[in-house]
Amino acid sequence: MTNPGEGPPTSWLAASDPDPFPAPDALPPGADVVVVGGGLMGVSAAYWIARRGGSVLLLEARRLAWGASGRNAGIHLAGLQAMEDDTVLRKVIAEEGFDPGYRRTGHLALAASPEVWEQFRAEVARRPATASPLHALDRAACAGLLRMPVAGHFAGGRWMPDGHVVQPARLVHGLAAAARRHGARIGTRTRVLRVVAGHDAALRVRTTRGTVRAAQVVYACHAEVARFCPTLAGFIRPVRGQVLATAPLPPLFAPGMAVDFGSVYWRQAPDGSIVIGGCRAASTSDDVDERLDPPVQRALETFLPTAFPGFPRFEVRRRWAGVMDQTADGRPLIGAVPWAQRQWVIAGFGGHGLPPGIAAGAGLAEAMDTGRRSGPVPACDPARAVPGMEGQR
Ligand SMILES: Cc1cc2nc3c(=O)[nH]c(=O)nc-3n(C[C@H](O)[C@H](O)[C@H](O)COP(=O)(O)OP(=O)(O)OC[C@H]3O[C@@H](n4cnc5c(N)ncnc54)[C@H](O)[C@@H]3O)c2cc1C
């Protein structure tokens, strides 16, 4: 079994090119835009800025997708918001010609209580006819769909045939390679220390590899944005999640899976391993870093045999932790940083960043380039983090 600190932290990263974006020998003296952070949001922002013709330099403290973007379960479950529509993602994949393992598998969420079962049924009943279909299945129907027994404490399930999965590290790496083809420069293993205003119109981005001048800066560094943007501190906070990956098993779960609204979530990867996360209620710790939390890991290990009687024995191949960035109102922050000139933020996606990631970057790049605030940007205006400022722009 692989432990943290011994190379790629997750099975997604271990199965990807180990270092597709090596650290630069030196940084360029400046760029129109410096993006801080090389997860999905930073890479998406850099991609769209470069596609619009901007000169962009992305700086990542570690390697691309080394944070939440390479540590998630790769469950791509779109909601009803426009920014979660996968049309843009499909278009980018087709235009740029890379395969991030984006597959339609369906998604089944099992209700662990009668209350959640009622909520699932109400959600199905009010689903707009124009939205992708959603079905409420009783327990027998869930067992039939999965072709395995489902424990009696599950009342039923919510089946979304249009659920997808993705290989998250390949998504970030593929999009970053496309951004580079459009002219973006990528500096990994380069930590941004401070951003300060210069005497001229440019910002100075101080890093572990020297200082870069930038006309604008985008903070895509997850919960770390609070370090650079004091007005957002308190509105965004880190929450630790735990994941494990089993050794390859025969095909057991075709769809992406969850309990309730994601208290446990899992999917079977193409190599047969089951990647499962959640069980946060088992934690006895307040830590919010990327270290393992043994009680949660134990809960994850016992979950499958408890939920599915007769579940085969399995070995755990890899364990990891990742940090989610939760905002106070559950909506991400996409737009101008309050009270800061020429500084922007794209963060706060919590445990649900894959479906909105591509459109969020496009919306931010458009706002920076044209001043037009369309798509997801108005509803995610960071001004709401500052009491009394919302609606003033
Ligand atoms: C355990 C777990 C499971 C999840 N499961 C799912 C799922 O199944 N489906 C889903 O849709 N979402 C899921 N998510 C959420 C999803 O992964 C995130 O919403 C998304 O990856 C956030 O991307 P990001 O680019 O904002 O952050 P990150 O990927 O964390 O990227 C931020 C980057 O900034 C870098 N950085 C920080 N500070 C600096 C600095 N000073 N200088 C330079 N770089 C810096 C970090 O090293 C990091 O690489 C999960 C998250 C976790 C943690």
The ligand as a Tripos MOL2 file, in Angstrom:
@<TRIPOS>MOLECULE
LIG
   53    58     1     0     0
SMALL
NO_CHARGES

@<TRIPOS>ATOM
      1 C1        -11.6380   14.3560   -1.2510 C.3       1 LIG1
      2 C2        -12.3610   15.1720   -2.3010 C.ar      1 LIG1
      3 C3        -13.3230   14.5550   -3.1000 C.ar      1 LIG1
      4 C4        -13.9970   15.3060   -4.0720 C.ar      1 LIG1
      5 N1        -14.8600   14.6630   -4.9450 N.ar      1 LIG1
      6 C5        -15.4350   15.3730   -5.9530 C.ar      1 LIG1
      7 C6        -16.2120   14.7210   -6.9350 C.ar      1 LIG1
      8 O1        -16.3190   13.4770   -6.9710 O.2       1 LIG1
      9 N2        -16.8410   15.4880   -7.8830 N.ar      1 LIG1
     10 C7        -16.6950   16.8470   -7.9050 C.ar      1 LIG1
     11 O2        -17.3180   17.4910   -8.7640 O.2       1 LIG1
     12 N3        -15.8870   17.4810   -7.0310 N.ar      1 LIG1
     13 C8        -15.2430   16.7840   -6.0570 C.ar      1 LIG1
     14 N4        -14.4120   17.4220   -5.1870 N.ar      1 LIG1
     15 C9        -14.2230   18.8790   -5.3310 C.3       1 LIG1
     16 C10       -13.2370   19.2440   -6.4450 C.3       1 LIG1
     17 O3        -12.1130   18.3930   -6.3980 O.3       1 LIG1
     18 C11       -12.8180   20.7080   -6.2410 C.3       1 LIG1
     19 O4        -13.9730   21.5210   -6.2280 O.3       1 LIG1
     20 C12       -11.8990   21.2340   -7.3340 C.3       1 LIG1
     21 O5        -10.8800   20.3130   -7.6230 O.3       1 LIG1
     22 C13       -11.3010   22.5560   -6.8930 C.3       1 LIG1
     23 O6        -10.3240   22.9470   -7.8360 O.3       1 LIG1
     24 P1         -9.3690   24.1710   -7.5090 P.3       1 LIG1
     25 O7         -8.5550   24.4010   -8.7200 O.co2     1 LIG1
     26 O8        -10.1830   25.2990   -6.9770 O.co2     1 LIG1
     27 O9         -8.4790   23.6890   -6.2690 O.3       1 LIG1
     28 P2         -7.1620   22.7820   -6.2190 P.3       1 LIG1
     29 O10        -7.2410   21.6460   -7.1220 O.co2     1 LIG1
     30 O11        -6.9050   22.4980   -4.7750 O.co2     1 LIG1
     31 O12        -6.0380   23.7320   -6.7790 O.3       1 LIG1
     32 C14        -5.4900   24.8050   -6.0500 C.3       1 LIG1
     33 C15        -3.9880   24.7590   -6.2740 C.3       1 LIG1
     34 O13        -3.4130   25.9470   -5.7420 O.3       1 LIG1
     35 C16        -2.1120   25.6230   -5.3270 C.3       1 LIG1
     36 N5         -1.6480   26.6880   -4.4210 N.ar      1 LIG1
     37 C17        -2.0970   26.9910   -3.1820 C.ar      1 LIG1
     38 N6         -1.4290   28.0290   -2.6960 N.ar      1 LIG1
     39 C18        -0.5330   28.4210   -3.6460 C.ar      1 LIG1
     40 C19         0.4430   29.4510   -3.7250 C.ar      1 LIG1
     41 N7          0.6550   30.2970   -2.7020 N.pl3     1 LIG1
     42 N8          1.1860   29.5420   -4.8510 N.ar      1 LIG1
     43 C20         0.9930   28.7030   -5.8840 C.ar      1 LIG1
     44 N9          0.0740   27.7020   -5.8590 N.ar      1 LIG1
     45 C21        -0.6730   27.5690   -4.7520 C.ar      1 LIG1
     46 C22        -2.2680   24.2600   -4.6670 C.3       1 LIG1
     47 O14        -1.0350   23.5590   -4.5930 O.3       1 LIG1
     48 C23        -3.2880   23.6000   -5.5700 C.3       1 LIG1
     49 O15        -2.6860   22.7730   -6.5530 O.3       1 LIG1
     50 C24       -13.7280   16.6980   -4.2050 C.ar      1 LIG1
     51 C25       -12.7530   17.3100   -3.4040 C.ar      1 LIG1
     52 C26       -12.0550   16.5480   -2.4660 C.ar      1 LIG1
     53 C27       -10.9940   17.2130   -1.6310 C.3       1 LIG1
@<TRIPOS>BOND
     1     1     2 1
     2     2     3 ar
     3     2    52 ar
     4     3     4 ar
     5     4     5 ar
     6     4    50 ar
     7     5     6 ar
     8     6     7 ar
     9     6    13 1
    10     7     8 2
    11     7     9 ar
    12     9    10 ar
    13    10    11 2
    14    10    12 ar
    15    12    13 ar
    16    13    14 ar
    17    14    15 1
    18    14    50 ar
    19    15    16 1
    20    16    17 1
    21    16    18 1
    22    18    19 1
    23    18    20 1
    24    20    21 1
    25    20    22 1
    26    22    23 1
    27    23    24 1
    28    24    25 2
    29    24    26 1
    30    24    27 1
    31    27    28 1
    32    28    29 2
    33    28    30 1
    34    28    31 1
    35    31    32 1
    36    32    33 1
    37    33    34 1
    38    33    48 1
    39    34    35 1
    40    35    36 1
    41    35    46 1
    42    36    37 ar
    43    36    45 ar
    44    37    38 ar
    45    38    39 ar
    46    39    40 ar
    47    39    45 ar
    48    40    41 1
    49    40    42 ar
    50    42    43 ar
    51    43    44 ar
    52    44    45 ar
    53    46    47 1
    54    46    48 1
    55    48    49 1
    56    50    51 ar
    57    51    52 ar
    58    52    53 1
@<TRIPOS>SUBSTRUCTURE
     1 LIG1         1 GROUP 0 **** ****
